[in-house]
């Protein structure tokens, strides 16, 4: 990320993702409710759709 920031200091960057229930990204005994994954995917799609249409200077 720092390399990109040096090359494009004014770039807007966001890291987002939806993980499947068995990925265990935080702890070996942690999982995610599939309904939460569906909701987050929907919210991310809405955000990206609206963000793409905003006018930035």
N, CA, C and O atoms as CSV, one atom per row, in Angstrom:
chain,resi,resn,atom,element,x,y,z
A,1,UNK,N,N,0.820,-1.193,0.000
A,1,UNK,CA,C,0.000,0.000,0.000
A,1,UNK,C,C,0.864,1.257,0.000
A,1,UNK,O,O,0.540,2.228,-0.684
A,2,UNK,N,N,1.945,1.253,0.748
A,2,UNK,CA,C,2.773,2.453,0.825
A,2,UNK,C,C,3.363,2.796,-0.538
A,2,UNK,O,O,3.473,3.972,-0.886
A,3,UNK,N,N,3.740,1.790,-1.306
A,3,UNK,CA,C,4.285,2.036,-2.640
A,3,UNK,C,C,3.261,2.751,-3.514
A,3,UNK,O,O,3.613,3.668,-4.256
A,4,UNK,N,N,2.001,2.341,-3.434
A,4,UNK,CA,C,0.955,3.005,-4.207
A,4,UNK,C,C,0.751,4.432,-3.723
A,4,UNK,O,O,0.534,5.340,-4.526
A,5,UNK,N,N,0.819,4.628,-2.427
A,5,UNK,CA,C,0.640,5.970,-1.875
A,5,UNK,C,C,1.765,6.898,-2.346
A,5,UNK,O,O,1.521,8.074,-2.616
A,6,UNK,N,N,2.960,6.392,-2.443
A,6,UNK,CA,C,4.075,7.212,-2.922
A,6,UNK,C,C,3.901,7.585,-4.382
A,6,UNK,O,O,4.225,8.703,-4.782
A,7,UNK,N,N,3.392,6.659,-5.178
A,7,UNK,CA,C,3.197,6.928,-6.605
A,7,UNK,C,C,1.959,7.768,-6.867
A,7,UNK,O,O,1.949,8.590,-7.784
A,8,UNK,N,N,0.910,7.567,-6.066
A,8,UNK,CA,C,-0.362,8.263,-6.254
A,8,UNK,C,C,-0.834,8.814,-4.912
A,8,UNK,O,O,-1.777,8.275,-4.332
A,9,UNK,N,N,-0.205,9.870,-4.408
A,9,UNK,CA,C,-0.508,10.340,-3.049
A,9,UNK,C,C,-1.944,10.811,-2.842
A,9,UNK,O,O,-2.417,10.826,-1.706
A,10,UNK,N,N,-2.646,11.191,-3.893
A,10,UNK,CA,C,-4.021,11.675,-3.735
A,10,UNK,C,C,-5.051,10.598,-4.045
A,10,UNK,O,O,-6.251,10.870,-4.051
A,11,UNK,N,N,-4.593,9.385,-4.300
A,11,UNK,CA,C,-5.515,8.294,-4.632
A,11,UNK,C,C,-6.368,7.920,-3.426
A,11,UNK,O,O,-5.897,7.932,-2.289
A,12,UNK,N,N,-7.616,7.589,-3.689
A,12,UNK,CA,C,-8.521,7.119,-2.654
A,12,UNK,C,C,-8.528,5.601,-2.702
A,12,UNK,O,O,-8.897,5.010,-3.717
A,13,UNK,N,N,-8.122,4.968,-1.606
A,13,UNK,CA,C,-8.015,3.511,-1.569
A,13,UNK,C,C,-8.808,2.987,-0.389
A,13,UNK,O,O,-8.727,3.513,0.721
A,14,UNK,N,N,-9.570,1.947,-0.647
A,14,UNK,CA,C,-10.310,1.287,0.425
A,14,UNK,C,C,-10.137,-0.213,0.253
A,14,UNK,O,O,-10.216,-0.728,-0.862
A,15,UNK,N,N,-9.906,-0.907,1.342
A,15,UNK,CA,C,-9.800,-2.360,1.318
A,15,UNK,C,C,-11.073,-2.934,1.925
A,15,UNK,O,O,-11.395,-2.671,3.084
A,16,UNK,N,N,-11.783,-3.707,1.142
A,16,UNK,CA,C,-13.037,-4.298,1.604
A,16,UNK,C,C,-13.061,-5.750,1.156
A,16,UNK,O,O,-12.377,-6.133,0.208
A,17,UNK,N,N,-13.845,-6.537,1.841
A,17,UNK,CA,C,-13.960,-7.917,1.400
A,17,UNK,C,C,-15.046,-8.663,2.130
A,17,UNK,O,O,-15.451,-8.297,3.233
A,18,UNK,N,N,-15.504,-9.703,1.500
A,18,UNK,CA,C,-16.486,-10.604,2.076
A,18,UNK,C,C,-15.823,-11.971,2.123
A,18,UNK,O,O,-15.330,-12.462,1.107
A,19,UNK,N,N,-15.810,-12.572,3.273
A,19,UNK,CA,C,-15.164,-13.873,3.443
A,19,UNK,C,C,-16.214,-14.957,3.655
A,19,UNK,O,O,-17.295,-14.694,4.181
A,20,UNK,N,N,-15.892,-16.145,3.251
A,20,UNK,CA,C,-16.819,-17.258,3.438
A,20,UNK,C,C,-16.751,-17.756,4.884
A,20,UNK,O,O,-15.772,-17.481,5.577
A,21,UNK,N,N,-17.756,-18.471,5.346
A,21,UNK,CA,C,-17.860,-18.837,6.765
A,21,UNK,C,C,-16.692,-19.629,7.341
A,21,UNK,O,O,-16.404,-19.500,8.531
A,22,UNK,N,N,-16.018,-20.434,6.546
A,22,UNK,CA,C,-14.961,-21.292,7.092
A,22,UNK,C,C,-13.558,-20.708,6.970
A,22,UNK,O,O,-12.589,-21.426,7.214
A,23,UNK,N,N,-13.406,-19.439,6.604
A,23,UNK,CA,C,-12.070,-18.902,6.356
A,23,UNK,C,C,-11.281,-18.640,7.637
A,23,UNK,O,O,-10.051,-18.610,7.592
A,24,UNK,N,N,-11.947,-18.449,8.778
A,24,UNK,CA,C,-11.275,-18.284,10.070
A,24,UNK,C,C,-10.220,-17.173,10.040
A,24,UNK,O,O,-9.075,-17.390,10.437
A,25,UNK,N,N,-10.607,-15.990,9.572
A,25,UNK,CA,C,-9.628,-14.926,9.389
A,25,UNK,C,C,-9.132,-14.316,10.692
A,25,UNK,O,O,-8.054,-13.722,10.702
A,26,UNK,N,N,-9.862,-14.436,11.779
A,26,UNK,CA,C,-9.431,-13.841,13.039
A,26,UNK,C,C,-8.959,-14.862,14.066
A,26,UNK,O,O,-8.023,-14.590,14.818
A,27,UNK,N,N,-9.581,-16.013,14.109
A,27,UNK,CA,C,-9.252,-17.017,15.119
A,27,UNK,C,C,-9.688,-18.396,14.626
A,27,UNK,O,O,-10.603,-18.497,13.809
A,28,UNK,N,N,-9.044,-19.456,15.112
A,28,UNK,CA,C,-9.399,-20.791,14.633
A,28,UNK,C,C,-10.817,-21.232,14.975
A,28,UNK,O,O,-11.354,-22.125,14.319
A,29,UNK,N,N,-11.433,-20.628,15.983
A,29,UNK,CA,C,-12.787,-21.034,16.366
A,29,UNK,C,C,-13.841,-19.992,15.990
A,29,UNK,O,O,-14.946,-20.003,16.532
A,30,UNK,N,N,-13.504,-19.102,15.073
A,30,UNK,CA,C,-14.429,-18.038,14.681
A,30,UNK,C,C,-15.011,-18.337,13.302
A,30,UNK,O,O,-14.306,-18.794,12.403
A,31,UNK,N,N,-16.281,-18.077,13.156
A,31,UNK,CA,C,-16.909,-18.211,11.851
A,31,UNK,C,C,-17.877,-17.042,11.651
A,31,UNK,O,O,-18.115,-16.254,12.567
A,32,UNK,N,N,-18.418,-16.946,10.463
A,32,UNK,CA,C,-19.309,-15.842,10.113
A,32,UNK,C,C,-20.638,-16.423,9.658
A,32,UNK,O,O,-20.677,-17.396,8.904
A,33,UNK,N,N,-21.713,-15.827,10.116
A,33,UNK,CA,C,-23.049,-16.235,9.696
A,33,UNK,C,C,-23.205,-15.942,8.203
A,33,UNK,O,O,-22.939,-14.816,7.783
A,34,UNK,N,N,-23.627,-16.913,7.386
A,34,UNK,CA,C,-23.812,-16.670,5.956
A,34,UNK,C,C,-24.733,-15.481,5.655
A,34,UNK,O,O,-24.543,-14.807,4.642
A,35,UNK,N,N,-25.718,-15.212,6.503
A,35,UNK,CA,C,-26.594,-14.054,6.288
A,35,UNK,C,C,-25.802,-12.755,6.394
A,35,UNK,O,O,-26.088,-11.794,5.681
A,36,UNK,N,N,-24.802,-12.720,7.286
A,36,UNK,CA,C,-23.964,-11.529,7.410
A,36,UNK,C,C,-23.111,-11.341,6.157
A,36,UNK,O,O,-22.904,-10.214,5.706
A,37,UNK,N,N,-22.623,-12.432,5.602
A,37,UNK,CA,C,-21.849,-12.347,4.364
A,37,UNK,C,C,-22.715,-11.790,3.238
A,37,UNK,O,O,-22.276,-10.929,2.476
A,38,UNK,N,N,-23.937,-12.283,3.137
A,38,UNK,CA,C,-24.855,-11.801,2.105
A,38,UNK,C,C,-25.140,-10.312,2.287
A,38,UNK,O,O,-25.140,-9.555,1.317
A,39,UNK,N,N,-25.382,-9.899,3.517
A,39,UNK,CA,C,-25.666,-8.490,3.803
A,39,UNK,C,C,-24.459,-7.609,3.457
A,39,UNK,O,O,-24.623,-6.560,2.833
A,40,UNK,N,N,-23.265,-8.019,3.849
A,40,UNK,CA,C,-22.070,-7.226,3.564
A,40,UNK,C,C,-21.802,-7.130,2.066
A,40,UNK,O,O,-21.408,-6.070,1.580
A,41,UNK,N,N,-22.008,-8.213,1.330
A,41,UNK,CA,C,-21.822,-8.169,-0.116
A,41,UNK,C,C,-22.795,-7.183,-0.748
A,41,UNK,O,O,-22.429,-6.445,-1.662
A,42,UNK,N,N,-24.026,-7.170,-0.266
A,42,UNK,CA,C,-25.038,-6.246,-0.780
A,42,UNK,C,C,-24.649,-4.793,-0.469
A,42,UNK,O,O,-24.726,-3.924,-1.337
A,43,UNK,N,N,-24.240,-4.546,0.754
A,43,UNK,CA,C,-23.857,-3.193,1.158
A,43,UNK,C,C,-22.635,-2.722,0.374
A,43,UNK,O,O,-22.587,-1.567,-0.048
A,44,UNK,N,N,-21.650,-3.591,0.173
A,44,UNK,CA,C,-20.470,-3.212,-0.601
A,44,UNK,C,C,-20.843,-2.881,-2.040
A,44,UNK,O,O,-20.323,-1.922,-2.610
A,45,UNK,N,N,-21.738,-3.665,-2.630
A,45,UNK,CA,C,-22.176,-3.393,-3.999
A,45,UNK,C,C,-22.887,-2.052,-4.087
A,45,UNK,O,O,-22.662,-1.293,-5.029
A,46,UNK,N,N,-23.748,-1.752,-3.113
A,46,UNK,CA,C,-24.423,-0.450,-3.106
A,46,UNK,C,C,-23.428,0.684,-2.965
A,46,UNK,O,O,-23.509,1.679,-3.684
A,47,UNK,N,N,-22.484,0.538,-2.034
A,47,UNK,CA,C,-21.483,1.573,-1.834
A,47,UNK,C,C,-20.686,1.823,-3.107
A,47,UNK,O,O,-20.528,2.969,-3.525
A,48,UNK,N,N,-20.182,0.756,-3.724
A,48,UNK,CA,C,-19.366,0.923,-4.919
A,48,UNK,C,C,-20.166,1.526,-6.067
A,48,UNK,O,O,-19.648,2.340,-6.832
A,49,UNK,N,N,-21.418,1.130,-6.183
A,49,UNK,CA,C,-22.273,1.690,-7.230
A,49,UNK,C,C,-22.471,3.188,-7.031
A,49,UNK,O,O,-22.360,3.968,-7.977
A,50,UNK,N,N,-22.762,3.579,-5.809
A,50,UNK,CA,C,-22.975,5.007,-5.526
A,50,UNK,C,C,-21.669,5.789,-5.588
A,50,UNK,O,O,-21.647,6.921,-6.071
A,51,UNK,N,N,-20.592,5.201,-5.107
A,51,UNK,CA,C,-19.292,5.872,-5.131
A,51,UNK,C,C,-18.850,6.136,-6.563
A,51,UNK,O,O,-18.257,7.175,-6.852
A,52,UNK,N,N,-19.136,5.199,-7.458
A,52,UNK,CA,C,-18.745,5.354,-8.860
A,52,UNK,C,C,-19.449,6.518,-9.533
A,52,UNK,O,O,-18.943,7.067,-10.512
A,53,UNK,N,N,-20.604,6.898,-9.021
A,53,UNK,CA,C,-21.370,7.966,-9.676
A,53,UNK,C,C,-21.172,9.333,-9.002
A,53,UNK,O,O,-21.720,10.331,-9.471
A,54,UNK,N,N,-20.399,9.391,-7.914
A,54,UNK,CA,C,-20.176,10.682,-7.265
A,54,UNK,C,C,-19.140,11.470,-8.016
A,54,UNK,O,O,-18.204,10.912,-8.589
A,55,UNK,N,N,-19.310,12.742,-8.009
A,55,UNK,CA,C,-18.366,13.638,-8.684
A,55,UNK,C,C,-17.303,14.054,-7.698
A,55,UNK,O,O,-17.601,14.604,-6.637
A,56,UNK,N,N,-16.060,13.789,-8.052
A,56,UNK,CA,C,-14.936,14.162,-7.182
A,56,UNK,C,C,-14.046,15.141,-7.946
A,56,UNK,O,O,-13.938,15.076,-9.171
A,57,UNK,N,N,-13.418,16.043,-7.208
A,57,UNK,CA,C,-12.508,16.990,-7.864
A,57,UNK,C,C,-11.073,16.602,-7.642
A,57,UNK,O,O,-10.167,17.284,-8.122
